[in-house]
Amino acid sequence: MELMEHEKKERLSREQAAQRLRELADQLARHNEVSFVREGKTLSVKVPDQVELKLEVEVGEESEIEIELSW
């Protein structure tokens, strides 16, 4: 299978970022897949019942929280 990547970076308010995370969580819980729009087309990725969750927090001059799901 050919590797397909989708990356989107944008500046949001904290509340908007929380809403995006809720939407992603809802897709995982309800539909067993996540969907993204890329070049005007909707791409759906099936997600199995069991996944690995990685949570990374970095605090410094520039802080970040990184959430990764893999299977």
Helices and strands as residue ranges (DSSP letters): H 14-31, E 33-38, E 41-46, E 52-58, E 64-70
